[in-house]
Amino acid sequence: MHTLPANIDADVVLAIGWMLDDHAKLASVSLADSVEQIRGVQTTSLTDFEIEELVIEMAGSRGLAVLLDRKAR
């Protein structure tokens, strides 16, 4: 099993779940947009990379494609 971040925030997991449940089944989930959306609704100590990991894992378990479009830093 894949190890996830040790400091997972339950509110972030719920927010990602709601976001993915509302997402169109045929469209890819954008990592950049997902991180931006989660940061807009939740305050968390998780890094962008950790949020991306959660989005990838949760989208994969729902059978959704993920668009690997990280923002340049």
C-alpha positions as CSV (number, residue, x, y, z in Angstrom):
1,M,0.0,0.0,0.0
2,H,1.2,3.5,-0.8
3,T,2.2,5.6,2.2
4,L,0.4,8.9,2.5
5,P,1.5,12.1,4.3
6,A,1.6,11.6,8.1
7,N,-0.1,14.9,8.8
8,I,-3.3,14.3,6.8
9,D,-6.0,16.8,7.6
10,A,-9.5,15.2,7.7
11,D,-11.1,18.4,6.6
12,V,-8.9,18.5,3.5
13,V,-9.7,14.8,2.7
14,L,-13.4,15.6,3.0
15,A,-13.0,18.7,0.8
16,I,-11.2,16.7,-1.9
17,G,-13.9,14.0,-1.7
18,W,-16.6,16.6,-2.3
19,M,-14.7,18.2,-5.1
20,L,-14.1,14.9,-6.9
21,D,-17.7,13.8,-6.3
22,D,-18.9,17.0,-8.1
23,H,-16.3,16.5,-10.9
24,A,-17.4,15.5,-14.4
25,K,-16.6,11.8,-14.9
26,L,-15.2,12.2,-18.5
27,A,-13.0,15.2,-17.7
28,S,-9.5,15.0,-16.2
29,V,-8.9,16.3,-12.7
30,S,-6.4,19.2,-12.9
31,L,-3.8,19.1,-10.1
32,A,-3.1,22.8,-10.3
33,D,-6.8,23.7,-10.1
34,S,-7.5,21.2,-7.4
35,V,-4.8,22.5,-5.1
36,E,-6.0,26.1,-5.7
37,Q,-9.6,25.1,-5.0
38,I,-8.7,23.2,-1.8
39,R,-6.5,26.1,-0.6
40,G,-9.5,28.4,-1.2
41,V,-11.8,26.5,1.1
42,Q,-9.5,25.0,3.7
43,T,-6.6,26.3,5.8
44,T,-4.1,23.5,6.2
45,S,-0.5,22.9,7.0
46,L,-0.2,20.4,4.1
47,T,2.2,21.3,1.3
48,D,1.0,21.6,-2.3
49,F,2.8,18.3,-3.0
50,E,0.9,16.5,-0.2
51,I,-2.4,17.8,-1.4
52,E,-1.5,16.7,-4.9
53,E,-0.7,13.2,-3.6
54,L,-4.1,13.0,-1.9
55,V,-5.9,14.2,-5.0
56,I,-4.1,11.6,-7.2
57,E,-4.9,8.8,-4.7
58,M,-8.5,9.8,-4.3
59,A,-9.1,10.4,-8.0
60,G,-7.5,7.1,-8.8
61,S,-9.8,5.2,-6.4
62,R,-12.8,6.8,-8.2
63,G,-11.5,5.9,-11.7
64,L,-10.9,9.5,-12.7
65,A,-8.1,10.6,-14.9
66,V,-5.6,13.2,-13.5
67,L,-4.1,16.1,-15.5
68,L,-0.5,16.5,-14.2
69,D,-0.4,20.3,-14.7
70,R,1.6,21.6,-11.7
71,K,2.0,25.4,-11.6
72,A,5.6,26.6,-12.1
73,R,7.3,27.9,-9.0
